[in-house]
Amino acid sequence: MAESVRRVAQLIRLRPGKEAEYRALHRAVPEPVLAALRAAGIRNYSIFERDGLLLAYFEHTGDDLAADLARVAADPATQEWWRRTDPCQEPVDGAGPGAWWADAVEVFHLD
């Protein structure tokens, strides 16, 4: 049986003046944070930046993305990581109440 892969892209804004801090943080993502992402079936994760806008892309190989992301969110190392990265970010319009990252809709994919 072929592995099921869901592609996810999300947007958030980088707070002005926080660019250098955000880049420095991501040069040394703690291994427990990376391990939590891997355990949740997340792979091929990248974050891109342009003109203060961050675009995250990852692939999920599990059966329940929401449950896997909830496990990541409950992870103490990830919570500490977010305490460090959240001050560098601000939601974009359309992120939804209480949401940080706004989901992007895939309109094309070349496999």
Secondary structure as UniProt FT lines:
FT   STRAND          6..14
FT   TURN            16..17
FT   HELIX           19..26
FT   TURN            27..28
FT   HELIX           31..39
FT   TURN            40..41
FT   STRAND          42..50
FT   TURN            51..52
FT   STRAND          53..60
FT   HELIX           65..74
FT   HELIX           76..85
FT   HELIX           86..88
FT   STRAND          89..90
FT   TURN            93..94
FT   TURN            97..98
FT   STRAND          102..103
//
